[in-house]
Amino acid sequence: MVMACRFEITLSQEDAADVTGARAALDEADDIEAVLTVFRDTSDVADLNRRAGGEDVVVSPALFALLTRSAELNAATEGAFDVTSTPLSRCWGFLTREGRVPNDDEIEAARARAGMRHVRLDAVTRGVRFDRPGVEVNFGAIGKGYALDRMAAILRRQSVRRALLSAGRSSVLALGGRGRGWPIDVRPTLASRVAARLWLRHGAVGTSGAGEQFIECDGRRYGHVIDPRSGRPAEGVLGATVVTSTAADADALSTAFLIGGAALARRYCDAHPGTVAILVLGDRPETPVTIGHYQDAMLEVLP
């Protein structure tokens, strides 16, 4: 188990000779968790969170690149994807699985410590600094996809031509594939059935859902995915699946579209060709909404 889920690599029977390369790629997932986890004091991210509120912290090229991409995705999704939203999740009790409904003052205090605007990135020195105490980064919404991308790079260097990489049910990356490609079911947590099936040859799929954690108060349900712009749980979308070229982007965008809904997905996909969003909306759970186009994916809507 890595990043609280099972990482797997599926090979065709004809590609059994690629097992050695697959094992090397799986080892990479362990190494990435040691860098990104916030649950080990010795990780690079834990060190960054401890120190960057008071000093410039020089980080590795890989971590700086991930922070830079996270900042780009934050801007491109109008703030819906944000790796600094941990204070908000903590405020609602979801980090410790002890959900609660905070008052408005608590939410505003948490919002003051969240936002990529508080993260200063120096591309010359690879220096990172937070402009106020209490800011922290957490790559939970992009880390699994990032790990799959790194694992796929290892497979390519090992001349592996066909493989399906997965991290739990939410992050998948296809490397090659025969015929129509690898079949991947789209089923948000709260949906009553599989909403659609993707056939993917090259590319990645990320899925975010509103059902993993939630609390109920006064007859109202609050999911664990927090909209960093409002400080309150996202509403209206049961599940968001994204197909694009990299698993990191697919993961991040699925979270952003779960928060921002069809309007945000449409604006993003119009501006970024090569991205597909499949949304299961709360008022139409049996009819997925598909936005955008990805060349190496075929979507089969199931009856």
C-alpha positions in Angstrom: 0.0 0.0 0.0 1.4 3.4 -1.0 -0.4 6.8 -0.6 -3.3 4.9 1.1 -4.1 2.8 -2.0 -2.8 -0.1 -4.0 -0.6 0.6 -7.0 -0.8 -2.0 -9.7 0.6 -2.6 -13.2 -1.3 -4.8 -15.6 0.6 -6.5 -18.5 -0.8 -8.6 -21.3 0.2 -12.2 -21.2 2.2 -11.7 -24.3 4.3 -9.0 -22.5 5.4 -11.2 -19.5 9.1 -10.3 -20.3 8.3 -6.8 -19.0 7.7 -7.9 -15.4 11.2 -6.7 -14.4 10.5 -3.2 -15.7 7.1 -3.2 -13.9 8.8 -4.1 -10.6 11.2 -1.2 -11.0 8.3 1.1 -11.7 6.4 0.0 -8.6 9.5 0.7 -6.5 9.3 4.3 -7.7 5.9 4.8 -6.0 7.5 4.1 -2.6 10.2 6.6 -3.3 7.7 9.3 -4.3 5.6 8.7 -1.2 8.7 9.3 1.0 9.0 12.7 -0.7 5.4 13.9 -0.8 3.7 12.4 2.2 2.5 14.8 5.0 2.3 11.9 7.4 6.0 11.4 7.9 8.1 14.1 9.6 11.1 13.1 7.4 9.5 13.8 4.0 10.5 16.7 1.8 7.0 18.2 1.9 6.8 17.9 5.7 10.1 19.8 5.9 8.9 22.4 3.5 5.7 23.0 5.5 7.7 23.4 8.7 10.2 25.9 7.4 8.8 27.8 4.5 6.6 30.1 6.6 9.8 31.7 8.0 12.6 31.2 5.4 13.3 30.3 1.8 13.5 26.6 1.3 15.4 25.1 -1.6 13.7 22.0 -2.9 14.6 19.3 -5.4 14.0 19.9 -9.1 11.2 17.3 -9.1 9.3 18.9 -6.1 9.8 22.4 -7.6 8.4 21.2 -10.9 5.3 19.7 -9.2 4.8 22.9 -7.2 5.1 24.9 -10.5 2.6 22.7 -12.3 0.2 22.9 -9.3 0.4 26.7 -9.5 -0.4 26.6 -13.2 -3.3 24.3 -12.7 -4.6 26.5 -9.9 -4.7 29.5 -12.3 -6.1 27.5 -15.2 -9.0 26.2 -13.0 -9.8 29.6 -11.5 -8.6 28.5 -8.1 -10.7 25.3 -7.9 -7.6 23.1 -7.7 -5.4 24.2 -4.8 -2.7 22.2 -3.0 -2.8 24.7 -0.1 -6.4 23.8 1.0 -5.4 21.7 4.0 -6.4 24.3 6.6 -9.9 24.1 5.2 -10.1 20.3 5.4 -8.7 20.5 8.9 -11.3 23.1 9.8 -14.1 20.8 8.7 -12.5 17.8 10.6 -12.0 15.7 7.5 -8.2 15.3 8.0 -8.9 13.3 11.2 -12.1 11.7 9.9 -14.0 13.6 12.7 -16.2 15.8 10.5 -17.9 18.8 12.0 -19.6 22.0 10.7 -17.4 25.0 11.6 -18.8 28.4 12.1 -18.2 31.3 9.7 -15.4 32.8 11.7 -13.5 29.5 11.7 -14.0 29.1 8.0 -12.7 32.6 7.3 -9.7 32.0 9.5 -8.8 28.9 7.6 -9.3 30.6 4.2 -6.8 33.2 5.3 -4.1 30.5 5.4 -5.1 28.9 2.1 -4.4 29.9 -1.5 -1.6 29.5 -4.0 -1.1 33.3 -3.8 0.7 32.7 -0.5 3.3 30.4 -2.1 6.3 32.2 -3.6 8.3 30.2 -6.2 11.8 31.3 -7.3 12.6 29.5 -10.5 16.3 30.6 -10.4 17.1 29.1 -7.0 14.3 26.6 -6.7 13.4 28.4 -3.5 9.9 28.2 -2.0 8.5 30.5 0.7 5.1 31.0 2.2 4.1 34.6 2.8 2.4 33.9 6.1 2.5 31.3 8.9 0.1 28.4 8.8 0.3 27.9 5.0 1.0 24.3 4.0 0.9 22.2 0.8 -0.6 18.8 0.4 -0.4 16.9 -2.9 -3.3 14.5 -2.1 -5.3 15.6 -5.1 -2.4 15.2 -7.6 0.2 12.9 -6.0 -1.1 9.6 -7.2 -1.3 10.8 -10.7 2.2 12.3 -10.4 3.5 8.9 -9.2 1.9 7.1 -12.2 3.6 9.6 -14.6 6.9 8.9 -13.0 6.3 5.1 -13.1 5.4 5.3 -16.8 8.6 7.1 -17.5 10.5 4.2 -16.0 8.5 1.7 -18.1 9.3 3.7 -21.3 13.0 3.7 -20.4 12.7 -0.1 -20.0 11.2 -0.3 -23.5 7.8 -1.4 -22.1 5.3 -0.7 -24.9 2.0 -1.8 -23.3 0.9 -1.6 -19.7 -2.0 -0.3 -17.6 -1.0 1.5 -14.4 -3.4 2.2 -11.6 -3.5 3.8 -8.1 -6.7 2.6 -6.4 -9.8 3.2 -8.5 -9.3 6.9 -9.0 -6.1 7.2 -11.0 -5.2 5.2 -14.2 -2.6 5.6 -16.9 -2.6 3.6 -20.2 0.7 2.9 -22.0 -0.2 1.5 -25.4 -2.8 -1.2 -25.8 -4.2 -3.4 -28.5 -7.3 -2.9 -30.5 -9.5 -0.2 -28.9 -7.2 -0.1 -25.9 -7.6 -0.8 -22.2 -11.2 -0.8 -20.9 -11.8 1.5 -17.9 -15.1 1.8 -16.1 -16.4 5.2 -15.0 -18.4 4.8 -11.8 -18.6 7.7 -9.3 -18.9 6.6 -5.7 -22.5 7.8 -5.3 -23.7 6.6 -8.7 -25.9 3.5 -8.6 -24.1 1.8 -11.5 -21.2 2.1 -14.0 -21.9 5.4 -15.9 -19.7 4.7 -18.9 -16.8 2.7 -20.2 -13.6 4.3 -21.6 -11.4 2.6 -24.1 -7.9 4.1 -23.7 -4.7 3.5 -25.7 -2.4 6.3 -24.5 -3.3 8.7 -21.8 -4.5 9.0 -18.2 -7.8 9.0 -16.3 -8.5 10.7 -13.0 -11.7 10.4 -11.1 -12.9 12.3 -8.1 -16.2 11.6 -6.2 -18.2 13.2 -3.4 -18.9 10.0 -1.5 -15.7 8.9 0.2 -16.2 11.0 3.4 -19.1 13.1 4.5 -21.0 14.4 7.5 -24.7 15.0 8.0 -26.0 17.9 10.1 -29.6 19.1 10.4 -30.6 16.9 7.5 -27.9 18.2 5.1 -25.0 16.2 3.7 -21.5 17.8 3.5 -18.9 16.0 1.4 -15.2 16.0 2.1 -14.1 17.9 -1.0 -13.8 21.5 -0.1 -14.1 24.4 -2.5 -11.0 26.4 -1.7 -12.6 29.6 -3.0 -15.5 29.5 -0.6 -14.1 27.3 2.2 -17.2 25.1 2.1 -17.9 21.6 0.7 -18.5 21.4 -3.1 -22.0 20.6 -4.2 -23.9 19.6 -7.4 -21.5 17.0 -8.9 -21.5 13.4 -7.8 -18.4 12.5 -9.8 -15.9 13.9 -12.2 -13.7 11.9 -14.5 -11.0 13.5 -16.7 -9.1 12.0 -19.6 -5.9 13.8 -20.7 -2.3 13.1 -21.5 -0.8 13.0 -18.0 -2.1 11.4 -14.8 -1.1 14.3 -12.6 -3.2 16.7 -14.7 -6.1 14.2 -14.8 -6.2 13.8 -11.0 -6.0 17.6 -10.4 -8.6 18.4 -13.0 -11.1 15.8 -11.8 -11.0 17.5 -8.4 -11.3 20.9 -9.9 -14.3 19.9 -12.0 -16.0 18.2 -9.1 -15.8 21.6 -7.4 -16.4 23.9 -10.3 -18.9 21.8 -12.2 -19.8 21.7 -15.9 -19.3 25.4 -16.5 -15.7 25.3 -15.3 -15.0 22.1 -17.2 -16.4 23.6 -20.4 -14.2 26.7 -20.1 -11.1 24.6 -19.4 -11.7 22.1 -22.1 -12.3 24.9 -24.7 -9.0 26.5 -23.7 -7.1 23.2 -23.5 -7.8 20.8 -26.4 -6.9 17.2 -25.6 -9.0 17.1 -22.4 -12.3 15.2 -21.8 -14.5 15.7 -18.7 -17.2 13.2 -17.9 -19.4 14.6 -15.1 -22.2 12.8 -13.2 -24.4 15.6 -11.9 -26.6 15.3 -8.8 -29.8 16.2 -10.6 -29.1 13.9 -13.5 -27.1 10.9 -12.1 -28.0 8.5 -14.8 -26.9 10.7 -17.7 -23.2 11.6 -17.7 -22.3 15.0 -19.3 -19.3 14.7 -21.6 -17.2 17.8 -22.5 -14.2 18.0 -24.7 -12.2 15.5 -26.8 -9.2 13.3 -26.4 -7.9 11.5 -29.5 -6.8 8.2 -27.9 -9.9 7.6 -25.9 -13.3 6.2 -26.9 -16.3 6.7 -24.6 -19.0 4.1 -24.5 -22.1 5.3 -22.6 -23.8 2.2 -21.1 -27.5 1.7 -21.3 
